Amino acid sequence: MRTEQRQWVPGAGWTPDTPPYLSELAQLVFVFGGSTVMKDPKHFADVRHSYPQAHIMGCSTAGEICGTTVCDDTLVTTAVEFENTDIQVAHVDIDDVGDCVRAGAQLASSLPHDQLVHVFVLSDGLKINGSELVQGMLSALPPGVAVTGGLSGDGARFERTYVCIDDIPREGIIAALGLYGSHLKVGYGSLGGWDPFGPERLITRSKGNVLYELDGQSALALYKTYLGEHAQGLPSTGLLFPLSIRTREGQSGVVRTILGVNETDQSMTFAGDMPEGAYARLMKANFDRLIDGAHGAAQASYEVVGSMTPDLALLISCVGRKLVLKQRIEEEVESVREVLGETAALAGFYSYGEISPFTPSAKCELHNQTMTITTFSEV
């Protein structure tokens, strides 16, 4: 496997500005960029011109990762030439399907299953219930095939997100990449680093990913009480105080982050399911533990493939982590580099949700506020 990375920066253009050496050879190009950059068709045309034979897959972000650098409102491309791996792509438009479970199942069914070893998915970040998407995909995939990926972002604006798969980026798209063959080794890991505070509260009224009541009280009013002065900046300030939910005693909590609030019905919309009868607890940031979480996710992905230095690592980290870490944000990417080594190409983005099992033996789930890493190597 060979990779090359290029970056477009407003006012400066493409770096490097020489023609790409994988131009005719690349089978796949990952493209991550700010929402205003991604929706400009000129940039898609540039990428297509540079890599005429490749599948192009990407999304809008809340920050782009290129090596150990984190940028905003740029465009990062990572071209991949596989030696012994086949790929297939598929996509659905949520407006055509209407139901996230059905969309996930349809997407997974669209990929040939023979010799399928992994699926990587990118989804609209605002129109999709990520939990239901994962549920649908797993229902239609062969046993043992894992799914990783994430929900596209739009900075801290929460207005529009875009996904592209061999076409100009659009809203409402869910794209999947199927990877095939015994020569490809895929590792993955996902960890957070947030600390719980306050009491656990019972979810007494919800519908899908919309939360109405905790302990019989207005969930939004209760949440605002905890946020204090931060409540004025909702939904973006909610990224600083996600909720951890668990559905049974002893279960590890899954973190959920807010996508929107409705003052009329006093509800909050989350990236994934908020099931009635589950318990929810507020979380707050711990700087060192966030960075340790990124290190732990890298270590898990590294160990899955026998501690082999990967050719490529895709990093998907939550926008909430970026808002908390601020000027320290590159420390979490640098901690990944320490584990995976200097030769691995690092690419990725800050998201509205991350999709991965916590560990190889765990069920694939939608996460929020984690660093999720997928590594690829050919042997």
C-alpha positions, 0 to 999 in steps of 0.5 A: 500500500502506498499513500500520498497527502495533499492539502488545499489552504485558502490563499495558498492553494495546494501543497505540494503544488507539484503533480501527484505521483499517485495520479493514475495509480490511486484506487481511492482518495479520502477527502476531508474539508471545512463545510464551505470548502467541501460544497464548492464544486471546484474543489471536487473537480480538482481532486477528480482531475488529480486522481482520474481513476480513483473512488473519491470518498469524504465529508465536511468536518469540524477540523481536518487532520493531516499528519499531526496538524489540525486545521480548519476550513482547508481540504486534505486529500489522502490518496491510496494505492492498494497492492492486493486489496479490492474495494467497492463503494455504495451510498444511500440518500436518507431522503429517498429511504426515510428510515435510518435502520433501513438505510443502513441495511440497504447500504450494507446489502449494496456491498458484495459480501464475498471476502469482505473484511471491513466497512468504513462509513461516512454519514451526514451528521445532522439528518441521521440517527447514528445508532439506528444507522449502525443497527441497520448496517450490522443486521445486513453484514456477515458476522465478524465484519466490523464497521468504523467511520463517523458523522460529518461535521460543520464546525460548531455551527450545526447547520449543514453537513456534506458527504461525497462518494464519487460525486459533488458533496451533498447533504443527506448522503451516507457512503460506505467503503467495502474492503476485500481480501486476505492481505488487508489487516484492519485495526480499530479502537475508540476511547473517550476520557470524560469524567462523570459528575452529578447524579444518574437520572432515569430517562422517563420520556424520549423518542429515538434520539430525542430526549424529553424528560429525566426523572419526570422533569424537563430534560432541557430545563434540567440540563440548562440548570447544570450548564448555568451561563453556558446554556446561552450558547446551546447547542454548541456549548452542549459539546462541553457537557455530554451525557453518558447513558447506560441501559443496564447495571454494570454496563459501560456508558456510551457518550451522547452529544447534543445536536439541537434543542427545541425550546417549544417542546423542551427537548434535546436531539442527540446524535444517537438513541436515548432509550427510555428506561436508560440512565443518563449522567452528565460528563465534563472534560479532563484535559489529561484524560482526553489525551490519554484516551487518544493514546489508548485508542491508538494502542488498541488499534495497534494491538488488533493487528499484532502491533504492526506499524500501519500504512494508514490511520484514519482518525475521527475525533469528536468536535467536543474534544476540539472545543475543550482542548483548544490550543492543546488539540494537536497533543491528542494527534501527537499521542497517536503518532507516538504509538503508531510510528513515524511512517504511518500516514495520519488523516481524519477529521473532527466529527459529530459522532464516531462509529466503532467497537470500543474493542475487537470483542465489543459490539459496534456502536455510535460514540460521541466525544471519543477518538476513534482510530482505524488502521490499514496495512497490507501484508 
